[in-house]
Amino acid sequence: MKTTTAHLAWNPDTEARRCRPGRALGWLALLAFLAMLSAAQAEVRFGRNVRVGGHDFSNQSFDRKRRAVIHLYDRTPSNAGCVWRSDGRGGRVKTCHLRRIK
């Protein structure tokens, strides 16, 4: 009796259709990470008539290198106003101490 091993040979068509569950989950996790990473690098751009605590912040944009930290107080702060400072990582931070306008 003659035996053949043709059915045991590697076939690229059947190999491409077969996807291991672990590999699919890995790709899904990678895609989710890339989507989260792209969303984290967004830029915030304020348009016309934007007010924060009653103060005008119109037509300003902030991103990873240009950030803003805004502190709002009910009373007049001792160091009122906005100042640009270096953040120590190559970027700039606009620090504002403002009184809330009612």
C-alpha positions as CSV (number, residue, x, y, z in Angstrom):
1,M,0.0,0.0,0.0
2,K,1.4,3.4,-1.0
3,T,1.0,6.3,1.4
4,T,1.1,9.9,0.4
5,T,2.0,12.9,2.6
6,A,0.6,15.6,0.3
7,H,-2.2,16.5,2.7
8,L,0.5,17.1,5.4
9,A,2.4,19.6,3.4
10,W,2.3,23.3,4.4
11,N,-0.3,25.2,2.4
12,P,-0.2,29.0,2.5
13,D,-3.9,29.4,1.8
14,T,-5.0,27.5,4.9
15,E,-2.3,29.2,7.0
16,A,-3.6,32.7,6.1
17,R,-7.1,31.8,7.1
18,R,-6.1,30.5,10.5
19,C,-5.7,33.3,13.0
20,R,-4.7,32.5,16.6
21,P,-6.9,34.3,19.2
22,G,-3.8,35.6,21.1
23,R,-2.5,37.3,18.0
24,A,-5.8,39.0,17.2
25,L,-6.0,40.3,20.8
26,G,-2.5,41.7,20.4
27,W,-3.4,43.6,17.3
28,L,-6.5,44.9,18.9
29,A,-4.6,46.1,21.9
30,L,-2.0,47.8,19.6
31,L,-4.7,49.6,17.7
32,A,-6.4,50.8,20.9
33,F,-3.1,52.1,22.2
34,L,-2.4,54.0,19.0
35,A,-5.9,55.5,19.1
36,M,-5.4,56.6,22.7
37,L,-1.9,58.0,21.9
38,S,-3.2,60.1,18.9
39,A,-6.0,61.5,21.1
40,A,-3.6,62.5,23.8
41,Q,-1.5,64.7,21.4
42,A,-4.4,67.0,20.5
43,E,-4.3,70.7,20.4
44,V,-6.8,72.9,22.1
45,R,-7.8,76.0,20.1
46,F,-10.1,78.6,21.6
47,G,-12.3,80.5,19.2
48,R,-14.2,83.7,19.5
49,N,-15.8,84.9,22.7
50,V,-14.3,82.3,25.0
51,R,-14.3,83.2,28.7
52,V,-12.8,81.4,31.6
53,G,-14.1,82.6,34.9
54,G,-15.3,85.8,33.2
55,H,-11.9,86.5,31.7
56,D,-11.3,86.6,27.9
57,F,-9.3,83.7,26.5
58,S,-10.3,84.1,22.8
59,N,-8.1,83.0,19.9
60,Q,-5.4,81.2,21.9
61,S,-4.1,77.7,21.2
62,F,-2.4,75.3,23.6
63,D,-0.7,72.0,22.9
64,R,2.0,69.8,24.4
65,K,4.7,72.4,24.3
66,R,2.4,75.4,25.1
67,R,0.3,74.7,28.1
68,A,-2.0,76.8,30.4
69,V,-2.7,76.5,34.1
70,I,-5.5,78.7,35.2
71,H,-6.3,79.2,38.9
72,L,-9.6,80.9,39.7
73,Y,-10.2,82.6,43.1
74,D,-13.3,84.0,44.8
75,R,-11.2,86.8,46.2
76,T,-8.3,88.8,44.7
77,P,-5.2,86.7,44.6
78,S,-1.9,88.1,45.9
79,N,-0.2,87.5,42.5
80,A,-3.0,88.4,40.1
81,G,-2.4,88.1,36.3
82,C,-0.9,85.8,33.8
83,V,2.8,84.9,33.3
84,W,4.6,82.8,30.8
85,R,7.1,80.4,32.4
86,S,9.4,77.5,31.3
87,D,8.2,74.1,32.4
88,G,11.7,72.6,32.5
89,R,11.0,70.1,29.6
90,G,11.4,72.5,26.7
91,G,7.9,73.9,26.8
92,R,6.2,77.0,28.1
93,V,3.4,77.3,30.6
94,K,1.0,80.2,30.9
95,T,0.1,80.4,34.6
96,C,-2.9,82.6,35.4
97,H,-4.1,83.6,38.8
98,L,-7.5,85.3,38.3
99,R,-10.4,86.4,40.3
100,R,-13.7,84.9,39.2
101,I,-16.0,87.6,37.7
102,K,-19.6,87.0,38.6
